[in-house]
Amino acid sequence: MNIAYRKLAMLEKDFIAREEAAKIEGVSCPIDNDFKNRITRLLDQVRYL
């Protein structure tokens, strides 16, 4: 579980970095928002346990 949690956290961190880079460049966000929201929701549920 620890490795899976770390990988999801790294994925979420990568999504955040990509969004910031897209804002700086003025390009639309290249990330699937539904997928990002599901990962964020999953990590929030794990953090509360």
ZISULWO-V829433 format. One record per residue. RES is the residue in one small letter. NEAR is the number of other ideal C-beta (glycine too) atoms within 12 Angstrom. D_LAST is the distance of its C-alpha to the last C-alpha in Angstrom with 1 decimal. Layout:
res = (RES	RES)
near = (NEAR	NEAR)
d_last = (D_LAST	D_LAST)
This chain:
res = (m	n	i	a	y	r	k	l	a	m	l	e	k	d	f	i	a	r	e	e	a	a	k	i	e	g	v	s	c	p	i	d	n	d	f	k	n	r	i	t	r	l	l	d	q	v	r	y	l)
near = (9	9	9	14	18	14	16	26	21	16	23	27	18	19	26	20	17	22	22	15	16	16	15	10	12	8	13	11	19	17	25	14	15	10	18	23	15	18	27	23	16	21	25	15	13	18	13	8	9)
d_last = (12.8	13.3	16.5	15.3	12.6	15.5	17.9	15.9	15.6	19.3	20.1	18.6	20.6	23.6	23.4	23.4	26.4	28.3	27.9	29.3	32.1	33.0	33.3	35.5	37.7	37.9	36.9	34.7	31.1	31.3	27.6	26.6	24.7	23.1	21.7	20.5	18.8	17.0	15.8	14.6	12.9	11.1	10.1	9.0	6.7	5.4	5.6	3.8	0.0)
